[in-house]
Amino acid sequence: MKTLTAGEQAPLFSLQNQNDETVSLASLLEQNQVLVYFYPKALTPGCTVQAEQLRDHKAELAKLNTVAVGISPDPVKKLKNFENKKDLNFDLLSDEDHAIADAFGVWGLKKFMGKEYDGIHRISFLIGQDGKIKHVFNKFKTKDHHQVVIAHLEANN
């Protein structure tokens, strides 16, 4: 697994969101920089906390010219359920074949409770309007992910 780093061009993608609409990185970048955050599985405790914090701080991100999108290998139907149950207010994108996770270098071997398996590593990328990765967030807890991102945006605005 070779995770992309700051300065590299972000892979352009188009994925289906929770409403089965196509969302492309190129169209999002026309208006804002984009926080692309990868998470393992909708409706699990850590992923829920992370999504709820981004939901609750969407306005702060907007003031910092940033929009968040979440990407997981979940199917569209499960993403819709996640949005509805947690009243989420941003796009959740379905990467069922994990092609985009592979392109960003966040799909790879994981260990949990003594078992090894392939899955998504919880990493976020701040992508500038030029399509280049400005920052990689890979050291955070799910409950403070939003704080780490906002602090970085405020310090580099």
C-alpha positions, 0 to 999 in steps of 0.5 A: 500500500503506497498512500499518496502524499502532499504535492501529488495529483489526486486521482480524479473520480466519479462515484455514486452518492447515497442518492444514487447521483454521480459526484465527481471530484472535478465538479466539487473542486470548481467551488471549493477545496475538498476533504476526501475522507476514507472510512471503513464501514457505515453505521459502525461506532467509529465511522458514525462519530467521525461522520457526525462531527463532520456533519456538525462542523460543516459550516466551519468547513464551508467558511474555510472554503472546504467541502467534505465527502466520505468514501467507503466500500459500502453500497449506495443503499447502505449509505442512504441508510447511514445518511437517514439514521444519522441525519448527515448533510454531505455526500457519502460515496460508494467505492464497492470495488475499492478502485478509488481507495486503491488509487489513493493508496488507502486499501490494504492489509489490516489487523483486528483482534488477531485477524488479518484482512484487506480493507480501508485505512482511515486516512483523509486527503485535503485536495486543493482546487488545482487537484493536488493533495495539500495535506494528508491526515493520518494521525487522528482519532475518529472523535477529533478528526474534525478538530485536526482538519479545522486546526490545519485549515485555520493555520494554513488559510 
